[in-house]
Amino acid sequence: MEVGKQNVEWCEVTVVIDDATTELFAMPAHNDDPDQTPAFHVTKSTADLVGQDFERYKPSLERMADTWQEEKKQFMKEQKLTDQSKAEVR
């Protein structure tokens, strides 16, 4: 897995190289876009480290992606309830 390439993915999740990232593996905040997908925002050095021993990091990356997806589902449910409540108030 070569990090210098465009369109790098880990566990079917896009990897965004961003040296301004302060977290080890940052994920985007959820928004109301139903098509939003997870992405790993990492520094180049973190991406290089993971690339050297991907199998070691894979279980954690998979858990992070799964957790993000579950949280996104919950976020969308809460957004829908909030939108319905606002509509009822009007």
Rosetta constraint file for C-alpha pairs under 8 A:
AtomPair CA 1 CA 8 HARMONIC 7.84 0.50
AtomPair CA 1 CA 51 HARMONIC 5.74 0.50
AtomPair CA 2 CA 8 HARMONIC 7.71 0.50
AtomPair CA 2 CA 51 HARMONIC 6.83 0.50
AtomPair CA 3 CA 8 HARMONIC 6.49 0.50
AtomPair CA 3 CA 44 HARMONIC 7.72 0.50
AtomPair CA 3 CA 47 HARMONIC 6.37 0.50
AtomPair CA 3 CA 48 HARMONIC 6.37 0.50
AtomPair CA 3 CA 51 HARMONIC 6.94 0.50
AtomPair CA 7 CA 14 HARMONIC 6.79 0.50
AtomPair CA 7 CA 15 HARMONIC 7.24 0.50
AtomPair CA 8 CA 14 HARMONIC 6.07 0.50
AtomPair CA 8 CA 15 HARMONIC 5.46 0.50
AtomPair CA 8 CA 16 HARMONIC 7.81 0.50
AtomPair CA 9 CA 13 HARMONIC 5.09 0.50
AtomPair CA 9 CA 14 HARMONIC 4.43 0.50
AtomPair CA 9 CA 15 HARMONIC 5.29 0.50
AtomPair CA 10 CA 14 HARMONIC 6.57 0.50
AtomPair CA 10 CA 15 HARMONIC 6.73 0.50
AtomPair CA 10 CA 58 HARMONIC 7.74 0.50
AtomPair CA 10 CA 61 HARMONIC 7.38 0.50
AtomPair CA 11 CA 58 HARMONIC 7.14 0.50
AtomPair CA 11 CA 61 HARMONIC 6.93 0.50
AtomPair CA 11 CA 62 HARMONIC 6.07 0.50
AtomPair CA 11 CA 65 HARMONIC 7.95 0.50
AtomPair CA 13 CA 38 HARMONIC 6.34 0.50
AtomPair CA 13 CA 39 HARMONIC 5.58 0.50
AtomPair CA 13 CA 40 HARMONIC 6.98 0.50
AtomPair CA 13 CA 65 HARMONIC 7.27 0.50
AtomPair CA 14 CA 38 HARMONIC 7.27 0.50
AtomPair CA 14 CA 39 HARMONIC 4.87 0.50
AtomPair CA 14 CA 40 HARMONIC 6.29 0.50
AtomPair CA 15 CA 39 HARMONIC 5.70 0.50
AtomPair CA 15 CA 40 HARMONIC 4.75 0.50
AtomPair CA 15 CA 41 HARMONIC 6.08 0.50
AtomPair CA 15 CA 42 HARMONIC 7.29 0.50
AtomPair CA 16 CA 39 HARMONIC 6.78 0.50
AtomPair CA 16 CA 40 HARMONIC 5.96 0.50
AtomPair CA 16 CA 41 HARMONIC 4.75 0.50
AtomPair CA 16 CA 42 HARMONIC 6.32 0.50
AtomPair CA 17 CA 41 HARMONIC 6.01 0.50
AtomPair CA 17 CA 42 HARMONIC 5.28 0.50
AtomPair CA 17 CA 43 HARMONIC 5.43 0.50
AtomPair CA 17 CA 44 HARMONIC 5.72 0.50
AtomPair CA 17 CA 47 HARMONIC 7.47 0.50
AtomPair CA 18 CA 41 HARMONIC 6.16 0.50
AtomPair CA 18 CA 42 HARMONIC 5.67 0.50
AtomPair CA 18 CA 43 HARMONIC 5.14 0.50
AtomPair CA 18 CA 44 HARMONIC 7.07 0.50
AtomPair CA 19 CA 42 HARMONIC 6.95 0.50
AtomPair CA 19 CA 43 HARMONIC 4.41 0.50
AtomPair CA 19 CA 44 HARMONIC 6.44 0.50
AtomPair CA 20 CA 43 HARMONIC 7.24 0.50
AtomPair CA 21 CA 26 HARMONIC 7.13 0.50
AtomPair CA 21 CA 41 HARMONIC 6.69 0.50
AtomPair CA 21 CA 42 HARMONIC 6.06 0.50
AtomPair CA 21 CA 43 HARMONIC 6.19 0.50
AtomPair CA 22 CA 26 HARMONIC 7.89 0.50
AtomPair CA 23 CA 42 HARMONIC 7.50 0.50
AtomPair CA 24 CA 42 HARMONIC 6.31 0.50
AtomPair CA 24 CA 43 HARMONIC 7.78 0.50
AtomPair CA 24 CA 46 HARMONIC 7.11 0.50
AtomPair CA 25 CA 40 HARMONIC 5.85 0.50
AtomPair CA 25 CA 41 HARMONIC 5.89 0.50
AtomPair CA 25 CA 42 HARMONIC 5.49 0.50
AtomPair CA 26 CA 40 HARMONIC 5.80 0.50
AtomPair CA 26 CA 41 HARMONIC 4.91 0.50
AtomPair CA 26 CA 42 HARMONIC 6.52 0.50
AtomPair CA 27 CA 38 HARMONIC 6.45 0.50
AtomPair CA 27 CA 39 HARMONIC 5.69 0.50
AtomPair CA 27 CA 40 HARMONIC 5.34 0.50
AtomPair CA 27 CA 41 HARMONIC 6.05 0.50
AtomPair CA 27 CA 68 HARMONIC 7.77 0.50
AtomPair CA 28 CA 38 HARMONIC 6.56 0.50
AtomPair CA 28 CA 39 HARMONIC 6.59 0.50
AtomPair CA 28 CA 40 HARMONIC 7.88 0.50
AtomPair CA 28 CA 41 HARMONIC 7.82 0.50
AtomPair CA 30 CA 36 HARMONIC 7.70 0.50
AtomPair CA 30 CA 72 HARMONIC 6.11 0.50
AtomPair CA 30 CA 75 HARMONIC 7.09 0.50
AtomPair CA 31 CA 36 HARMONIC 7.38 0.50
AtomPair CA 31 CA 75 HARMONIC 7.99 0.50
AtomPair CA 32 CA 76 HARMONIC 6.65 0.50
AtomPair CA 32 CA 79 HARMONIC 7.16 0.50
AtomPair CA 34 CA 76 HARMONIC 7.43 0.50
AtomPair CA 37 CA 69 HARMONIC 7.93 0.50
AtomPair CA 38 CA 65 HARMONIC 6.67 0.50
AtomPair CA 38 CA 68 HARMONIC 6.68 0.50
AtomPair CA 38 CA 69 HARMONIC 7.25 0.50
AtomPair CA 42 CA 46 HARMONIC 6.04 0.50
AtomPair CA 42 CA 47 HARMONIC 6.34 0.50
AtomPair CA 43 CA 47 HARMONIC 6.28 0.50
AtomPair CA 44 CA 48 HARMONIC 6.05 0.50
AtomPair CA 45 CA 49 HARMONIC 6.16 0.50
AtomPair CA 46 CA 50 HARMONIC 6.21 0.50
AtomPair CA 47 CA 51 HARMONIC 5.98 0.50
AtomPair CA 48 CA 52 HARMONIC 6.32 0.50
AtomPair CA 49 CA 53 HARMONIC 6.96 0.50
AtomPair CA 50 CA 54 HARMONIC 5.14 0.50
AtomPair CA 50 CA 57 HARMONIC 6.52 0.50
AtomPair CA 53 CA 57 HARMONIC 7.06 0.50
AtomPair CA 54 CA 58 HARMONIC 5.87 0.50
AtomPair CA 55 CA 59 HARMONIC 7.70 0.50
AtomPair CA 57 CA 61 HARMONIC 6.20 0.50
AtomPair CA 58 CA 62 HARMONIC 6.04 0.50
AtomPair CA 59 CA 63 HARMONIC 6.26 0.50
AtomPair CA 60 CA 64 HARMONIC 6.15 0.50
AtomPair CA 61 CA 65 HARMONIC 6.19 0.50
AtomPair CA 62 CA 66 HARMONIC 6.10 0.50
AtomPair CA 63 CA 67 HARMONIC 5.96 0.50
AtomPair CA 64 CA 68 HARMONIC 6.10 0.50
AtomPair CA 65 CA 69 HARMONIC 6.25 0.50
AtomPair CA 66 CA 70 HARMONIC 6.25 0.50
AtomPair CA 67 CA 71 HARMONIC 6.07 0.50
AtomPair CA 68 CA 72 HARMONIC 6.02 0.50
AtomPair CA 69 CA 73 HARMONIC 6.34 0.50
AtomPair CA 70 CA 74 HARMONIC 6.37 0.50
AtomPair CA 71 CA 75 HARMONIC 6.01 0.50
AtomPair CA 72 CA 76 HARMONIC 6.14 0.50
AtomPair CA 73 CA 77 HARMONIC 6.30 0.50
AtomPair CA 74 CA 78 HARMONIC 6.22 0.50
AtomPair CA 75 CA 79 HARMONIC 6.10 0.50
AtomPair CA 76 CA 80 HARMONIC 6.15 0.50
AtomPair CA 77 CA 81 HARMONIC 6.33 0.50
AtomPair CA 78 CA 82 HARMONIC 6.10 0.50
AtomPair CA 79 CA 83 HARMONIC 6.05 0.50
AtomPair CA 80 CA 84 HARMONIC 6.13 0.50
AtomPair CA 81 CA 85 HARMONIC 6.13 0.50
AtomPair CA 82 CA 86 HARMONIC 6.24 0.50
AtomPair CA 83 CA 87 HARMONIC 6.22 0.50
AtomPair CA 84 CA 88 HARMONIC 6.24 0.50
AtomPair CA 85 CA 89 HARMONIC 6.38 0.50
AtomPair CA 86 CA 90 HARMONIC 6.64 0.50
